[in-house]
Amino acid sequence: MMEINGKEYSDEKIAILQKKRVREYEEWHKQKAAEFLQTKKRAKYYHCEAIFDPDYENDFYIPLSDEIVARVRALKEEIARNSELKSDEDRADEFRDRVYEIGYDIDVDITAFGGSEWTYTNIDIDDFVYEYNFDLHFFDWDGDKNDKLVHCPVILSDEEYIELLAQLLGQPGCSFNHLAYLRSKLKFVHKRVQSSLHHRDFGAGWFPCYEHDYAVRMTELREDARKLQKQLEKNGEQYPHIGFLKDPVVNLCVISAKRESKAVNKSNN
């Protein structure tokens, strides 16, 4: 038995309460991660379509300067006001015919998408995503004294970012690989990010993850987790029942309750 606020609780009730507090603790981290996301400065990656030759068209998300976004918006407004263009199809054709001029001034390396001489056919400033920096650390790269580190932006939804940041806030030492052994949402994100990075084309059909041993680093997320932790400490914020979760007596009660439950189940079988 254990006394809490003047009341005695059995090991079983302590185990139930501890499970509830753990869920609350995870939700508290998610709430703080969501609040952090609202203030985080993030670069938008806009959906673009382009052709490399008549038989090779591709689409991708890339960062665009404010000047390029403004020019695309102005072009769309100009076309919308053109009374000679009678249908959506006419307006789309006009935009396709003229957007390539803007594409000449886009200063983004897109060789990883198959070539450098692309002609833009569409730039959709209403379709954008956010990407976060992960690093691929190759261990067996010849010619690099300290191995090779490659920066790899990965698309994450807001929900995925919050899940990962909350996990690193609660477990700062959590590795990327360990995500595959945790709850289902984190397993899903791990699998998707791992697949994205492993099959990443670094240009002209070059897939280094097929040929080298590597590890995945959650670079930007770790940096954000450290920033958020410092903010919480500065503001004196912490989960209100953290003392209960860290109490060694509580852990003993939980262990005892689990053993008793197993013993009962075993005897019933």
N, C-alpha and C positions, 0 to 999 in steps of 0.2 A: 504493500500500500504506500501511496505517496500523498502528501498534503499539498494542496494548491489553494491559496486564498482561504485558508481555514477549513477546506473540505478535503476529505480523503478520497482518493481514487484508486481503483484496482489497476493492476498491470494492463488488463485488457482495455479499460477505459483510457488509460494513458496512451496506449498504442493507437487507439482511434483518434484521440485528440492530436497526437503527434502527426498522424497522417493528414489531418485537416490543416494543421499549421504549415506543413510542408507545401501543400497546395497553395495556401495563402501566400507563402514566402515566394513561390514561383510567380504568382500573379502580381505580387508587389514589384518584383524585378521587371516584369513585362510592362507594368504601368510606368515605371521610371524610364525604361528603354523607349517607350512610345513618346513620352514627354521630351526626351533627348532628341528623338528624330524630328520633332516639330521645330526644333531650333537649329538643327544641323544644316550647314550649307552644302548643297549637293548639286553636281553638274547634271544637266539633263542630256540624255542621249536620244537623238531624234531618228525616226525611221526614214531611211532613204532607199531609193531604188536606182540602179545604174546598170549600164551595159558596157562590157569590155570589148566585145565584138558582136556582130549580128546574131550569133548563136549562143552568146553567154551573157545572161542577165542575172543579177544577184540583188539581194536586199540585206540591209544591216542597220544597226543603230550606231550613230557616231555623235560626238559632241560638236556643237555648232556655236560660233560666236554670236553675240547679241546683234552684231551688224548683219550677219547672214540671215538670222531669224527675222530681223526687221525687213530686209529686202524681200524675203519670201512672203511675208505677210502683206507687204505693199503690192507685190505682184498679184497675189490672190484677190486683193481688194480692187485693183485696177481691172482685172478680168471680170470680176463680178459686176462692175459698173458698165462694162462694154455691151451696149444694146445690140450690137451686130451678132453677138454670140447668143443663139436662141435656146440652146439646150445644155444640160449638164455635160453631155458628151462633147459638145463643141468647146465648152469652157475647159474641160479636162484635156482635150487635145491642144488647146492654146497654151495651157500651163506646161504641158510636156514639151512643147516646141520651144518654150522660152526659159524654162528653169535651168537648162544646161548652161546658160550664160552665168548664172549665179554659181553653179558648180565649179566653174574654173577658178573661183576665188576661195574655195573651201580648202583650208590649210590643215588637212587631216590625212595621215598616212593610212591608206586602205589597201596596201599591198597584200595584207593577210587574207583579203577576200578574193585573191586570184590574179591581181595585176595592178599596175599603177596608172594606166591610161584609161580611166573610167569616164563615161559620159553620163551625167545624172539625168534621170528621166522623171524622178519625183522626189520631193522633199516634203514630208508631212510634219509640220510643226505642232500638230495637235496629237500626234502619236509619239509619245516619248516614254523612256524608262530611266531608272537610276541604276548605275553600276557602281560596284565597290571593289576596291583593289585587294586582290589575293596575290600572293607570290608563289611561284613554283621554284623550289630549290632543288636543282639537279646536282647529284653527288658525284657523278662519274664523268664530268664534262672535261675532256682533254683541253689543256691549254689555259685553264682557269685555276689559278693558284688556290683560291678559296671556294672552289666549285662555282656554279653559275646560278644567279638569281634573276628570274624573269618576272616582270610585273604583268599581271593578267586581270583586267577588269571583268567582273562577272555580274550579270543582271540578277538582282534580288527584288522581290516584292517587298512592300513595307512590312507585311506580316512576317516574312522570312527574316528580314533584317532584325525585327524586334525579337523574334524567337532566339536568334543567334546572340544578339547583344545581351539579352536577359540571361542566357546560359553562361556567358563569359563574366557577367557581373556576379552571378552566384558561385561560379566555379572558374576563377581566373586562370587556373592552370589547365583547363580543358583543351585537349588537342583537337585538331580537325578530324583525325581518324576516330577519336573517341565518340564523336557525334553519332557514328553508325551504330553504337551500342546503347543509345539512350532512347527517349520516348519517340513515338512514331513520327511526329512532325520534324524533329531534328534528323532522324534517319532519312526522311524524304529529302530534306534540303541537302544533306551530305551527299546522297546518291546523285542528285541533279547537278550540284556544283562539281563533284568529282568527275562525272561524265562529261560535263562541259569543258573542263580543263584537260582531261585526258585526250579528248578528241579535237582539241583546238588546233586549227590549221594556222601555222605561223607564216604562211606565204608559200605559194607555188607548191601546194600539196605536201608541205613539210610538217610532220607530226613528231616532235621530239620526245613526247611522253611514251611513244611506242618503242623508243630506243634507249632510254636512260632511266636510271633509278631516281626518284624524286619524292619530295614531300610537299604538302600544301600548307601554306601559311595564311592564316586569317588576318592579314596585316592591318587593314583599316579598321576592322572590327575590334581587334585588340587595343589599338590606339584609342578608339572611341570608348571602350570599356574602362580604360585607365582614366580618361577624361571624366567620364560619368562618375566613377568611384570617388575621384577627388572632389567633384561638385557636391556629392552627397555628404562626404565627410566635412567639407567646409560649411555646409548648411545644417550639419548635425542631424541628418536624416538617416534613419535605419528602420528596418522592420520591427514593429513594436514588441513582438514575441520572440525576438532572436535569442534572448536569455533562456527561454524554455527549450528551444531547439538545440542549444549548445549544452544544456545541462546533462552531465554524465549520468545522473540518476535516471533521467528520462530515457536515455539510451539503454540503460540496464533494464528498465521496466519494459521497453519495447522488445528487447531480446528475449526476456523472460516470457512475455505474452506470446511471442512467435513460437518458442519452444513448447509452451503448454498447448498451443493450438495444434502443432504437429503431432504431439503425443496423443491428444484426444482423437485426431483424425486416424492415426495409426491404429489405435485400439479399436476404433469403430470398424475399421476394415479387416 
